[in-house]
C-alpha cells in the first residue's frame, strides 16, 4: 500500500518495490543515473527507467541525474517506509472508522 504526500513524496508499508521513472526532454536524453548508478536506456526524448529497490525503514532518497544534449538536471524523490499496517490505521484514526 502507498500514500502520496502533498509535496509529491510517497509513503509505503512494504520494503520491496520497483522504482519507475519517466523522463522527457526537448533534446536527446543521453544518460540517466539513480543514486549515482547509470541506468540502461535507449537515448531519445522520452525514456522509462524501472529498477528494483529494497527500502530501509524511514526516508529513502532517490537522486535522479539526467543528461541531455542541451544540459543536465537533478531531482530528488523521497519514499518513506513505515511499519506494515501503519497507513491503513492512520486512515482509520482520521475518519473514526474501524
VENZIMO-V524070 format. One record per pair of residues at least 4 apart in sequence whose ideal C-beta (glycine too) atoms are under 8 Angstrom apart, sorted by sequence separation. I is the first residue (numbers start at 1). J is the second residue. D is the distance in whole Angstrom. If there is no record, write none. Layout:
<<I:J:D> <I:J:D>>
This chain:
<<4:8:7> <5:9:5> <25:29:5> <33:37:6> <43:47:8> <56:60:6> <67:71:8> <68:72:7> <82:86:4> <85:89:6> <86:90:6> <87:91:7> <88:92:7> <89:93:6> <90:94:7> <91:95:6> <92:96:8> <4:9:8> <5:10:7> <12:17:6> <33:38:5> <34:39:6> <42:47:7> <55:60:5> <67:72:5> <82:87:6> <92:97:5> <4:10:6> <5:11:6> <23:29:6> <32:38:7> <33:39:7> <41:47:5> <66:72:7> <91:97:8> <92:98:4> <3:10:7> <4:11:8> <31:38:6> <32:39:5> <53:60:7> <65:72:7> <66:73:5> <2:10:5> <3:11:5> <41:49:7> <65:73:8> <66:74:8> <2:11:7> <3:12:8> <23:32:6> <32:41:5> <53:62:8> <65:74:5> <89:98:8> <2:12:4> <31:41:7> <39:49:5> <64:74:7> <1:12:7> <2:13:8> <21:32:8> <63:74:6> <64:75:5> <1:13:5> <29:41:7> <39:51:7> <63:75:8> <64:76:7> <1:14:7> <21:34:7> <30:43:5> <63:76:5> <64:77:7> <29:43:6> <62:76:7> <19:34:7> <28:43:6> <29:44:6> <32:47:6> <34:49:7> <61:76:6> <62:77:5> <28:44:7> <29:45:7> <61:77:7> <62:78:8> <28:45:6> <29:46:8> <32:49:5> <34:51:6> <61:78:6> <62:79:7> <27:45:7> <29:47:5> <60:78:7> <26:45:7> <59:78:5> <60:79:5> <25:45:6> <59:79:8> <60:80:7> <24:45:6> <59:80:5> <60:81:6> <24:46:5> <58:80:7> <23:46:7> <58:81:7> <22:46:7> <23:47:5> <55:79:6> <57:81:5> <22:47:8> <23:48:8> <56:81:7> <57:82:8> <22:48:5> <23:49:7> <35:61:8> <53:79:8> <55:81:4> <57:83:8> <21:48:7> <35:62:6> <36:63:7> <20:48:7> <21:49:5> <34:62:6> <35:63:6> <20:49:7> <21:50:8> <34:63:7> <36:65:8> <19:49:8> <20:50:5> <34:64:6> <19:50:7> <33:64:7> <18:50:6> <19:51:5> <32:64:7> <33:65:4> <18:51:7> <19:52:8> <32:65:7> <33:66:8> <18:52:6> <19:53:5> <31:65:8> <32:66:5> <17:52:8> <18:53:7> <31:66:7> <32:67:8> <16:52:7> <17:53:5> <31:67:4> <16:53:8> <29:66:6> <30:67:5> <16:54:6> <17:55:7> <29:67:7> <30:68:6> <15:54:6> <16:55:8> <29:68:5> <30:69:7> <15:55:5> <28:68:6> <15:56:8> <23:64:8> <25:66:7> <27:68:5> <28:69:5> <26:68:8> <27:69:4> <12:55:7> <19:62:6> <21:64:6> <23:66:6> <25:68:5> <27:70:4> <26:70:7> <25:70:8> <19:79:8> <17:79:7> <15:81:6> <10:77:8> <12:79:6> <14:81:8> <9:77:7> <10:78:8> <11:79:8> <12:80:7> <13:81:7> <8:77:8> <9:78:4> <10:79:5> <11:80:5> <12:81:6> <13:82:5> <9:79:7> <10:80:7> <12:82:7> <13:83:7> <14:84:7> <9:80:7> <11:82:6> <13:84:5> <13:85:7> <13:86:6> <13:87:5> <12:87:8> <11:87:6> <3:87:5> <2:87:7> <1:87:5> <1:88:7>>
